Amino acid sequence: MAPETRLRMRAVHKAYGSRAVLRGADLTVSAGMLAGVVGENGSGKSTLLRIAVGQLRPDRGTVQRVSALGYCPQQAVVNDTLTVAQHLRLFQVAYRLPGLDHAWELVDLLGFGAERRTRVGELSGGTRQKLNLVLALMHDPPLLVLDEPYQGFDWDTHQRFWQLAGRLRSRGRSVVVVSHLLHDLQHFDTVHHLRDGRLHVEEASR
């Protein structure tokens, strides 16, 4: 039996004024797949992901996805006046989670458990991004869409991220990651190069 398709984008077009960013992009992500999206700055990677999660409407084309997903945008959407713990409790209510055990496991894995009572405005950029990632993952959705999720991470945390991504993949989760780092390509099942508004797929070397 073929694995379930979690995300399917077909012939997606998007332009900003006269500048065409996506010109018929196709992307299919199945259960248990770790897919990478790479491309030059300004090629439309973030636009592609925003359309994938429903934050932005395409001009043409179709997008089908599972209803439960986690999205980690490139810029952290957090409140500087709230602590790390307050953010988790807020999202616990939003996600209707019975508890926060999984969220705190992620916090510990990413190495910022000591900051749980710290206001986000006092955190470093890398730690803000760790919180951004935890908020996307804490409800354990079947589809994860992550836009350069490890910006500002030190090397150790960067490696922990890939261990976590591999664990999610092995549990059947679908993970889409935008990356600009060449040494990350070894982690992906498929790499999708965004060039001239289209995605060009190649099997990744694992």
QUIPE-V436541 format. One record per helix or strand of 2 or more residues. SS is the DSSP state (H for helix, E for strand). FROM is the first residue (numbers start at 1). TO is the last residue. If there is no record, write none. Layout:
SS|FROM|TO ; SS|FROM|TO
This chain:
E|5|16 ; E|19|30 ; E|34|38 ; H|45|52 ; E|60|65 ; E|69|72 ; H|84|95 ; H|101|109 ; H|113|115 ; H|120|122 ; H|125|137 ; E|143|147 ; H|155|170 ; E|174|178 ; H|182|187 ; E|190|195 ; E|198|203
